[in-house]
Amino acid sequence: MRHSIKMIFFLFLFTISCVEPYIPSVIVIDHNYLVIDGFLVGNDSTFIKLSRTQVIAEDTASQPEPDASIQIESESGSVYPLQEKNNGLYVAPSFGLDPANQYRLRVITSNAHEYLSDFASMESSPSLDSVTFVEDLEDDDIDFKVFAHDDENNSPYYLWTFDETWQYSAGLTRYFYQDGQMIPRVNAALFYFCWKTVPHNNVYLHSTTALSADVVFDFNLFSIPQTSRKLYYGYSILVKQYSLTKEAFDYWTLTKKNSESLGGLFDPMPSQALSNFRCVHHPDEPVIGHFSASTVQKKRLFFNRSQISGPTSGPYGLTGYEDCDTTLVRVADISAETMDRRHVIEPFFDLVSQEIIGYIVMQEECVDCRFKGGVLTKPAYWR
Protein backbone atom coordinates (compact mmCIF):
# COMPACT_ATOMS: atom_id res chain seq x y z
CA MET A 1 0.00 0.00 0.00
CA ARG A 2 2.85 2.37 0.87
CA HIS A 3 4.47 1.71 -2.49
CA SER A 4 1.17 2.56 -4.24
CA ILE A 5 0.90 5.86 -2.37
CA LYS A 6 4.51 6.71 -3.27
CA MET A 7 3.84 5.91 -6.92
CA ILE A 8 0.73 8.11 -7.00
CA PHE A 9 2.69 10.95 -5.33
CA PHE A 10 5.53 10.74 -7.88
CA LEU A 11 3.03 10.62 -10.76
CA PHE A 12 1.38 13.76 -9.34
CA LEU A 13 4.73 15.58 -9.15
CA PHE A 14 5.55 14.52 -12.70
CA THR A 15 2.17 15.74 -13.94
CA ILE A 16 2.35 19.21 -12.39
CA SER A 17 5.98 19.62 -13.51
CA CYS A 18 4.84 19.20 -17.12
CA VAL A 19 2.17 21.89 -16.89
CA GLU A 20 3.43 25.19 -18.31
CA PRO A 21 1.70 28.47 -17.47
CA TYR A 22 -0.56 29.78 -20.20
CA ILE A 23 0.20 33.35 -21.22
CA PRO A 24 -2.34 34.75 -23.71
CA SER A 25 -0.75 36.05 -26.89
CA VAL A 26 -2.47 39.41 -26.44
CA ILE A 27 -0.18 40.02 -23.44
CA VAL A 28 3.16 39.20 -25.06
CA ILE A 29 2.75 40.18 -28.73
CA ASP A 30 4.02 43.63 -29.62
CA HIS A 31 1.71 44.92 -32.37
CA ASN A 32 3.44 48.32 -32.47
CA TYR A 33 0.23 50.15 -33.43
CA LEU A 34 0.27 53.94 -33.68
CA VAL A 35 -1.44 55.83 -30.83
CA ILE A 36 -2.62 59.39 -31.58
CA ASP A 37 -3.45 61.26 -28.37
CA GLY A 38 -4.86 64.78 -28.25
CA PHE A 39 -7.44 67.00 -29.88
CA LEU A 40 -7.72 70.28 -31.72
CA VAL A 41 -8.25 73.32 -29.49
CA GLY A 42 -10.01 76.15 -31.30
CA ASN A 43 -8.92 79.05 -29.10
CA ASP A 44 -5.62 77.90 -27.63
CA SER A 45 -2.52 75.84 -28.39
CA THR A 46 -3.00 72.30 -29.70
CA PHE A 47 -0.90 69.37 -28.46
CA ILE A 48 -0.79 66.00 -30.23
CA LYS A 49 1.23 63.12 -28.80
CA LEU A 50 2.30 60.18 -30.96
CA SER A 51 3.43 56.89 -29.48
CA ARG A 52 3.36 53.16 -30.11
CA THR A 53 1.47 50.43 -28.31
CA GLN A 54 3.49 48.24 -26.01
CA VAL A 55 3.30 44.71 -24.69
CA ILE A 56 0.79 44.56 -21.81
CA ALA A 57 3.11 42.30 -19.82
CA GLU A 58 5.91 44.89 -19.90
CA ASP A 59 5.92 47.59 -17.24
CA THR A 60 7.66 50.23 -19.35
CA ALA A 61 6.82 53.69 -20.61
CA SER A 62 5.16 53.99 -23.99
CA GLN A 63 7.47 54.36 -26.98
CA PRO A 64 7.20 57.88 -28.50
CA GLU A 65 6.90 58.34 -32.26
CA PRO A 66 9.30 61.14 -33.30
CA ASP A 67 10.05 62.74 -36.68
CA ALA A 68 6.49 62.64 -37.98
CA SER A 69 4.78 65.24 -40.14
CA ILE A 70 1.45 66.43 -38.71
CA GLN A 71 -1.04 68.95 -40.03
CA ILE A 72 -4.60 70.06 -39.36
CA GLU A 73 -6.76 70.41 -42.46
CA SER A 74 -10.03 72.31 -42.73
CA GLU A 75 -12.89 71.18 -44.90
CA SER A 76 -12.45 74.38 -46.89
CA GLY A 77 -8.85 73.43 -47.78
CA SER A 78 -6.71 75.38 -45.28
CA VAL A 79 -3.70 73.60 -43.79
CA TYR A 80 -2.18 74.23 -40.34
CA PRO A 81 1.12 72.42 -39.55
CA LEU A 82 2.27 71.27 -36.11
CA GLN A 83 5.90 71.34 -34.99
CA GLU A 84 7.62 68.69 -32.90
CA LYS A 85 8.38 70.17 -29.49
CA ASN A 86 10.16 67.14 -28.10
CA ASN A 87 10.22 63.40 -28.55
CA GLY A 88 6.79 62.49 -29.94
CA LEU A 89 4.99 65.67 -28.81
CA TYR A 90 3.75 68.02 -31.55
CA VAL A 91 2.48 71.55 -30.92
CA ALA A 92 0.67 74.31 -32.79
CA PRO A 93 -0.28 77.79 -31.58
CA SER A 94 -3.83 79.07 -31.59
CA PHE A 95 -4.85 79.55 -35.23
CA GLY A 96 -8.07 81.50 -34.65
CA LEU A 97 -10.05 78.79 -36.42
CA ASP A 98 -13.52 79.31 -37.85
CA PRO A 99 -15.93 77.46 -35.51
CA ALA A 100 -18.34 76.89 -38.40
CA ASN A 101 -15.76 74.81 -40.28
CA GLN A 102 -14.83 71.16 -39.85
CA TYR A 103 -11.31 69.85 -39.34
CA ARG A 104 -9.29 66.66 -39.57
CA LEU A 105 -5.76 65.52 -38.70
CA ARG A 106 -3.22 64.07 -41.09
CA VAL A 107 -0.14 62.22 -39.78
CA ILE A 108 2.77 60.91 -41.83
CA THR A 109 5.23 58.89 -39.76
CA SER A 110 8.96 58.50 -40.44
CA ASN A 111 8.31 55.13 -42.15
CA ALA A 112 6.05 56.93 -44.68
CA HIS A 113 2.80 55.49 -43.31
CA GLU A 114 -0.01 58.02 -43.65
CA TYR A 115 -2.91 58.30 -41.21
CA LEU A 116 -6.04 60.41 -41.62
CA SER A 117 -8.91 61.17 -39.26
CA ASP A 118 -12.53 61.83 -40.07
CA PHE A 119 -13.64 65.45 -40.17
CA ALA A 120 -14.77 66.78 -36.79
CA SER A 121 -16.92 69.79 -35.99
CA MET A 122 -15.65 72.44 -33.59
CA GLU A 123 -17.53 72.01 -30.31
CA SER A 124 -17.96 75.03 -28.04
CA SER A 125 -16.97 74.53 -24.41
CA PRO A 126 -19.69 75.68 -22.01
CA SER A 127 -19.13 78.13 -19.19
CA LEU A 128 -16.70 76.92 -16.53
CA ASP A 129 -18.20 78.75 -13.60
CA SER A 130 -15.80 77.93 -10.79
CA VAL A 131 -13.22 75.56 -9.34
CA THR A 132 -13.20 75.15 -5.57
CA PHE A 133 -11.57 72.96 -2.95
CA VAL A 134 -13.01 71.30 0.14
CA GLU A 135 -11.05 69.74 2.99
CA ASP A 136 -12.19 66.21 3.76
CA LEU A 137 -10.99 65.89 7.34
CA GLU A 138 -12.28 62.34 7.67
CA ASP A 139 -10.17 61.03 4.77
CA ASP A 140 -7.43 63.67 5.27
CA ASP A 141 -7.80 64.76 1.63
CA ILE A 142 -8.42 67.91 -0.30
CA ASP A 143 -11.20 67.49 -2.88
CA PHE A 144 -11.30 69.72 -5.96
CA LYS A 145 -14.77 70.54 -7.29
CA VAL A 146 -15.98 71.85 -10.63
CA PHE A 147 -19.12 73.87 -11.40
CA ALA A 148 -20.23 74.49 -15.01
CA HIS A 149 -23.36 74.92 -17.11
CA ASP A 150 -24.66 75.44 -20.63
CA ASP A 151 -27.82 77.54 -20.95
CA GLU A 152 -28.33 76.31 -24.52
CA ASN A 153 -28.16 72.61 -23.56
CA ASN A 154 -25.86 72.00 -26.52
CA SER A 155 -22.88 70.48 -24.72
CA PRO A 156 -23.80 67.65 -22.35
CA TYR A 157 -20.46 65.83 -22.69
CA TYR A 158 -17.62 67.32 -20.66
CA LEU A 159 -13.90 66.58 -20.48
CA TRP A 160 -11.47 68.19 -18.05
CA THR A 161 -7.70 68.15 -17.73
CA PHE A 162 -5.53 70.23 -15.44
CA ASP A 163 -1.98 71.42 -14.84
CA GLU A 164 -0.71 71.54 -11.28
CA THR A 165 1.93 73.92 -9.92
CA TRP A 166 3.57 73.77 -6.52
CA GLN A 167 6.42 75.43 -4.67
CA TYR A 168 9.21 73.40 -3.13
CA SER A 169 12.64 73.97 -1.63
CA ALA A 170 16.13 72.52 -1.58
CA GLY A 171 18.98 72.55 0.94
CA LEU A 172 20.42 75.99 1.68
CA THR A 173 23.79 76.81 0.14
CA ARG A 174 25.85 79.79 1.27
CA TYR A 175 29.02 79.54 -0.81
CA PHE A 176 30.19 78.28 -4.14
CA TYR A 177 33.69 77.29 -5.23
CA GLN A 178 35.28 79.18 -8.10
CA ASP A 179 38.90 79.61 -9.17
CA GLY A 180 40.27 78.25 -5.90
CA GLN A 181 38.11 80.40 -3.65
CA MET A 182 34.98 80.01 -1.54
CA ILE A 183 32.76 82.89 -2.61
CA PRO A 184 29.73 83.86 -0.47
CA ARG A 185 26.49 84.04 -2.39
CA VAL A 186 24.86 87.46 -2.55
CA ASN A 187 21.56 85.69 -1.96
CA ALA A 188 22.02 82.49 0.02
CA ALA A 189 18.57 81.29 -1.04
CA LEU A 190 19.23 81.81 -4.76
CA PHE A 191 18.55 78.18 -5.65
CA TYR A 192 16.42 77.34 -2.62
CA PHE A 193 12.86 77.94 -3.85
CA CYS A 194 11.48 76.60 -7.12
CA TRP A 195 8.08 76.31 -8.76
CA LYS A 196 7.19 73.26 -10.82
CA THR A 197 4.32 72.91 -13.29
CA VAL A 198 3.25 69.47 -14.51
CA PRO A 199 0.34 68.49 -16.78
CA HIS A 200 -1.74 65.87 -15.00
CA ASN A 201 -1.74 62.70 -17.10
CA ASN A 202 -5.43 61.91 -16.86
CA VAL A 203 -8.77 63.02 -18.23
CA TYR A 204 -11.97 63.51 -16.27
CA LEU A 205 -15.36 62.95 -17.86
CA HIS A 206 -18.95 63.79 -17.04
CA SER A 207 -22.26 63.71 -18.87
CA THR A 208 -25.42 65.67 -18.02
CA THR A 209 -27.67 63.78 -20.46
CA ALA A 210 -29.64 62.26 -17.58
CA LEU A 211 -30.47 65.69 -16.15
CA SER A 212 -33.22 68.10 -17.10
CA ALA A 213 -30.68 70.94 -17.36
CA ASP A 214 -27.11 70.99 -18.60
CA VAL A 215 -25.58 71.81 -15.22
CA VAL A 216 -22.45 70.41 -13.58
CA PHE A 217 -22.77 70.97 -9.84
CA ASP A 218 -20.15 70.07 -7.24
CA PHE A 219 -18.45 67.52 -9.51
CA ASN A 220 -15.49 65.95 -7.69
CA LEU A 221 -12.65 66.34 -10.17
CA PHE A 222 -9.88 64.74 -8.09
CA SER A 223 -8.44 64.55 -4.60
CA ILE A 224 -4.97 65.01 -3.15
CA PRO A 225 -3.83 63.75 0.27
CA GLN A 226 -3.26 66.42 2.90
CA THR A 227 0.10 64.76 3.54
CA SER A 228 1.31 65.51 0.00
CA ARG A 229 4.55 67.47 -0.02
CA LYS A 230 3.08 69.52 -2.91
CA LEU A 231 0.90 71.34 -0.37
CA TYR A 232 3.74 72.32 1.97
CA TYR A 233 4.21 75.91 0.70
CA GLY A 234 1.50 76.56 -1.86
CA TYR A 235 -0.44 74.80 -4.59
CA SER A 236 -2.29 75.77 -7.75
CA ILE A 237 -4.26 74.01 -10.47
CA LEU A 238 -5.29 75.29 -13.88
CA VAL A 239 -8.43 73.42 -14.94
CA LYS A 240 -9.20 73.16 -18.65
CA GLN A 241 -12.70 72.28 -19.83
CA TYR A 242 -13.62 70.91 -23.27
CA SER A 243 -16.85 69.85 -24.94
CA LEU A 244 -17.10 66.47 -26.68
CA THR A 245 -19.37 64.78 -29.15
CA LYS A 246 -21.05 61.58 -27.98
CA GLU A 247 -18.61 59.52 -30.09
CA ALA A 248 -15.60 61.25 -28.56
CA PHE A 249 -17.08 60.90 -25.08
CA ASP A 250 -17.59 57.16 -25.62
CA TYR A 251 -13.99 56.83 -26.84
CA TRP A 252 -12.50 58.60 -23.83
CA THR A 253 -14.76 56.69 -21.45
CA LEU A 254 -13.57 53.37 -22.84
CA THR A 255 -9.95 54.54 -22.95
CA LYS A 256 -10.14 55.64 -19.31
CA LYS A 257 -11.76 52.34 -18.32
CA ASN A 258 -9.05 50.31 -20.04
CA SER A 259 -6.31 52.47 -18.57
CA GLU A 260 -7.60 52.22 -15.01
CA SER A 261 -8.23 48.47 -15.17
CA LEU A 262 -5.02 47.80 -17.13
CA GLY A 263 -7.22 46.08 -19.68
CA GLY A 264 -9.04 42.85 -19.06
CA LEU A 265 -8.28 40.02 -21.46
CA PHE A 266 -11.64 40.38 -23.15
CA ASP A 267 -12.19 44.12 -22.74
CA PRO A 268 -12.68 45.90 -26.07
CA MET A 269 -9.79 48.15 -27.00
CA PRO A 270 -10.64 51.70 -28.18
CA SER A 271 -9.20 51.01 -31.64
CA GLN A 272 -11.68 48.21 -32.28
CA ALA A 273 -14.78 50.33 -32.74
CA LEU A 274 -14.28 53.94 -31.63
CA SER A 275 -11.19 55.19 -33.45
CA ASN A 276 -11.92 57.65 -36.25
CA PHE A 277 -8.43 57.30 -37.76
CA ARG A 278 -7.43 55.08 -40.65
CA CYS A 279 -4.15 54.20 -42.30
CA VAL A 280 -4.47 55.52 -45.86
CA HIS A 281 -2.36 52.90 -47.64
CA HIS A 282 -2.94 50.02 -45.19
CA PRO A 283 -6.66 50.11 -44.32
CA ASP A 284 -6.44 46.95 -42.20
CA GLU A 285 -3.84 48.46 -39.86
CA PRO A 286 -5.49 49.44 -36.54
CA VAL A 287 -4.93 52.98 -35.29
CA ILE A 288 -5.67 53.99 -31.69
CA GLY A 289 -7.04 57.48 -31.19
CA HIS A 290 -10.05 59.70 -31.72
CA PHE A 291 -9.70 63.15 -33.24
CA SER A 292 -12.09 65.81 -31.99
CA ALA A 293 -12.15 69.60 -31.81
CA SER A 294 -13.31 71.97 -29.11
CA THR A 295 -12.72 75.39 -27.65
CA VAL A 296 -11.40 75.48 -24.08
CA GLN A 297 -12.51 77.27 -20.93
CA LYS A 298 -9.96 77.72 -18.11
CA LYS A 299 -10.06 78.47 -14.39
CA ARG A 300 -7.14 78.71 -11.98
CA LEU A 301 -7.30 77.93 -8.28
CA PHE A 302 -4.54 78.85 -5.84
CA PHE A 303 -4.09 78.43 -2.10
CA ASN A 304 -1.16 78.52 0.28
CA ARG A 305 -0.45 76.50 3.39
CA SER A 306 -2.09 78.99 5.75
CA GLN A 307 -5.46 78.43 4.03
CA ILE A 308 -5.66 74.70 4.81
CA SER A 309 -5.66 72.72 8.04
CA GLY A 310 -2.73 70.50 7.12
CA PRO A 311 -2.44 66.75 7.57
CA THR A 312 -4.09 65.04 10.51
CA SER A 313 -3.15 61.42 9.77
CA GLY A 314 0.60 62.02 9.84
CA PRO A 315 3.39 64.39 8.77
CA TYR A 316 3.91 65.75 5.28
CA GLY A 317 5.43 63.32 2.79
CA LEU A 318 9.10 62.95 1.98
CA THR A 319 11.02 65.85 0.49
CA GLY A 320 13.08 63.76 -1.93
CA TYR A 321 16.29 64.87 -0.24
CA GLU A 322 16.38 62.16 2.41
CA ASP A 323 19.36 60.44 0.77
CA CYS A 324 21.42 63.61 0.58
CA ASP A 325 24.54 63.35 2.76
CA THR A 326 26.94 66.03 3.93
CA THR A 327 30.69 65.58 3.59
CA LEU A 328 33.60 67.40 5.24
CA VAL A 329 36.22 68.64 2.77
CA ARG A 330 39.27 69.98 4.58
CA VAL A 331 40.90 73.18 3.36
CA ALA A 332 44.06 71.32 2.35
CA ASP A 333 42.00 69.00 0.15
CA ILE A 334 39.94 71.63 -1.66
CA SER A 335 40.35 71.49 -5.43
CA ALA A 336 38.25 71.53 -8.57
CA GLU A 337 38.04 67.75 -8.33
CA THR A 338 36.92 67.54 -4.68
CA MET A 339 34.38 70.35 -5.21
CA ASP A 340 33.02 69.02 -8.51
CA ARG A 341 29.17 69.00 -8.42
CA ARG A 342 29.22 69.99 -4.75
CA HIS A 343 28.00 73.08 -2.92
CA VAL A 344 29.08 74.40 0.47
CA ILE A 345 26.51 74.35 3.23
CA GLU A 346 28.65 75.93 5.97
CA PRO A 347 32.26 76.33 7.11
CA PHE A 348 33.73 73.87 9.62
CA PHE A 349 35.70 75.49 12.46
CA ASP A 350 38.47 74.17 14.66
CA LEU A 351 37.10 73.90 18.18
CA VAL A 352 40.17 75.52 19.77
CA SER A 353 41.47 78.10 17.31
CA GLN A 354 38.07 78.76 15.70
CA GLU A 355 39.80 78.89 12.33
CA ILE A 356 38.10 77.44 9.26
CA ILE A 357 39.66 74.05 8.68
CA GLY A 358 37.17 72.77 6.13
CA TYR A 359 33.71 73.05 4.64
CA ILE A 360 30.57 70.95 4.94
CA VAL A 361 29.48 70.21 1.39
CA MET A 362 26.55 68.46 -0.28
CA GLN A 363 25.83 67.13 -3.75
CA GLU A 364 24.79 69.74 -6.28
CA GLU A 365 21.38 68.17 -6.91
CA CYS A 366 20.58 68.43 -3.21
CA VAL A 367 21.05 72.17 -2.87
CA ASP A 368 19.89 73.45 -6.27
CA CYS A 369 16.12 73.05 -6.54
CA ARG A 370 16.24 73.22 -10.36
CA PHE A 371 17.55 69.64 -10.44
CA LYS A 372 14.02 68.48 -9.60
CA GLY A 373 12.58 70.09 -12.71
CA GLY A 374 11.33 73.41 -11.33
CA VAL A 375 12.18 76.99 -12.24
CA LEU A 376 13.36 79.88 -10.07
CA THR A 377 10.81 82.37 -11.40
CA LYS A 378 7.75 82.73 -9.21
CA PRO A 379 4.52 82.65 -11.27
CA ALA A 380 2.69 85.97 -11.53
CA TYR A 381 -0.45 84.51 -9.90
CA TRP A 382 1.50 83.24 -6.86
CA ARG A 383 0.71 85.03 -3.61
Secondary structure in CASP SS format (residue, H / E / C, confidence):
PFRMAT SS
TARGET T0000
AUTHOR 0000-0000-0000
METHOD secondary structure of the structure
MODEL  1
M C 1.00
R H 1.00
H H 1.00
S H 1.00
I H 1.00
K H 1.00
M H 1.00
I H 1.00
F H 1.00
F H 1.00
L H 1.00
F H 1.00
L H 1.00
F H 1.00
T H 1.00
I H 1.00
S H 1.00
C C 1.00
V C 1.00
E C 1.00
P C 1.00
Y C 1.00
I C 1.00
P C 1.00
S H 1.00
V H 1.00
I H 1.00
V H 1.00
I C 1.00
D C 1.00
H C 1.00
N C 1.00
Y C 1.00
L E 1.00
V E 1.00
I E 1.00
D E 1.00
G E 1.00
F C 1.00
L E 1.00
V E 1.00
G C 1.00
N C 1.00
D C 1.00
S C 1.00
T E 1.00
F E 1.00
I E 1.00
K E 1.00
L E 1.00
S E 1.00
R E 1.00
T C 1.00
Q C 1.00
V C 1.00
I C 1.00
A C 1.00
E C 1.00
D C 1.00
T C 1.00
A C 1.00
S C 1.00
Q E 1.00
P E 1.00
E C 1.00
P C 1.00
D C 1.00
A C 1.00
S E 1.00
I E 1.00
Q E 1.00
I E 1.00
E E 1.00
S E 1.00
E C 1.00
S C 1.00
G C 1.00
S C 1.00
V E 1.00
Y E 1.00
P E 1.00
L E 1.00
Q E 1.00
E E 1.00
K E 1.00
N E 1.00
N C 1.00
G C 1.00
L E 1.00
Y E 1.00
V E 1.00
A E 1.00
P C 1.00
S C 1.00
F C 1.00
G C 1.00
L C 1.00
D C 1.00
P C 1.00
A C 1.00
N C 1.00
Q E 1.00
Y E 1.00
R E 1.00
L E 1.00
R E 1.00
V E 1.00
I E 1.00
T C 1.00
S C 1.00
N C 1.00
A C 1.00
H C 1.00
E E 1.00
Y E 1.00
L E 1.00
S E 1.00
D C 1.00
F C 1.00
A E 1.00
S E 1.00
M E 1.00
E E 1.00
S C 1.00
S C 1.00
P C 1.00
S E 1.00
L E 1.00
D E 1.00
S E 1.00
V E 1.00
T E 1.00
F E 1.00
V E 1.00
E E 1.00
D E 1.00
L C 1.00
E C 1.00
D C 1.00
D C 1.00
D E 1.00
I E 1.00
D E 1.00
F E 1.00
K E 1.00
V E 1.00
F E 1.00
A E 1.00
H E 1.00
D C 1.00
D C 1.00
E C 1.00
N C 1.00
N C 1.00
S C 1.00
P C 1.00
Y E 1.00
Y E 1.00
L E 1.00
W E 1.00
T E 1.00
F E 1.00
D E 1.00
E E 1.00
T E 1.00
W E 1.00
Q E 1.00
Y E 1.00
S E 1.00
A C 1.00
G C 1.00
L C 1.00
T C 1.00
R C 1.00
Y E 1.00
F E 1.00
Y E 1.00
Q E 1.00
D C 1.00
G C 1.00
Q E 1.00
M E 1.00
I E 1.00
P E 1.00
R C 1.00
V C 1.00
N C 1.00
A C 1.00
A C 1.00
L C 1.00
F C 1.00
Y C 1.00
F E 1.00
C E 1.00
W E 1.00
K E 1.00
T E 1.00
V E 1.00
P E 1.00
H C 1.00
N C 1.00
N C 1.00
V C 1.00
Y E 1.00
L E 1.00
H E 1.00
S E 1.00
T C 1.00
T C 1.00
A C 1.00
L C 1.00
S C 1.00
A C 1.00
D C 1.00
V E 1.00
V E 1.00
F E 1.00
D E 1.00
F E 1.00
N E 1.00
L E 1.00
F E 1.00
S E 1.00
I E 1.00
P E 1.00
Q C 1.00
T C 1.00
S C 1.00
R H 1.00
K H 1.00
L H 1.00
Y C 1.00
Y C 1.00
G E 1.00
Y E 1.00
S E 1.00
I E 1.00
L E 1.00
V E 1.00
K E 1.00
Q E 1.00
Y E 1.00
S E 1.00
L C 1.00
T C 1.00
K H 1.00
E H 1.00
A H 1.00
F H 1.00
D H 1.00
Y H 1.00
W H 1.00
T H 1.00
L H 1.00
T H 1.00
K H 1.00
K H 1.00
N H 1.00
S H 1.00
E H 1.00
S H 1.00
L C 1.00
G C 1.00
G C 1.00
L C 1.00
F C 1.00
D C 1.00
P C 1.00
M C 1.00
P H 1.00
S H 1.00
Q H 1.00
A H 1.00
L C 1.00
S C 1.00
N C 1.00
F E 1.00
R E 1.00
C E 1.00
V C 1.00
H C 1.00
H C 1.00
P C 1.00
D C 1.00
E C 1.00
P C 1.00
V E 1.00
I E 1.00
G E 1.00
H C 1.00
F C 1.00
S C 1.00
A E 1.00
S E 1.00
T C 1.00
V E 1.00
Q E 1.00
K E 1.00
K E 1.00
R E 1.00
L E 1.00
F E 1.00
F E 1.00
N E 1.00
R H 1.00
S H 1.00
Q H 1.00
I C 1.00
S C 1.00
G C 1.00
P C 1.00
T C 1.00
S C 1.00
G C 1.00
P C 1.00
Y C 1.00
G C 1.00
L C 1.00
T C 1.00
G C 1.00
Y C 1.00
E C 1.00
D C 1.00
C C 1.00
D C 1.00
T E 1.00
T E 1.00
L E 1.00
V E 1.00
R E 1.00
V H 1.00
A H 1.00
D H 1.00
I C 1.00
S C 1.00
A C 1.00
E C 1.00
T C 1.00
M C 1.00
D C 1.00
R C 1.00
R E 1.00
H E 1.00
V E 1.00
I E 1.00
E E 1.00
P E 1.00
F E 1.00
F E 1.00
D C 1.00
L C 1.00
V C 1.00
S C 1.00
Q C 1.00
E C 1.00
I E 1.00
I E 1.00
G E 1.00
Y E 1.00
I E 1.00
V E 1.00
M E 1.00
Q E 1.00
E H 1.00
E H 1.00
C H 1.00
V H 1.00
D C 1.00
C H 1.00
R H 1.00
F H 1.00
K H 1.00
G C 1.00
G C 1.00
V E 1.00
L C 1.00
T C 1.00
K C 1.00
P C 1.00
A C 1.00
Y C 1.00
W C 1.00
R C 1.00
END
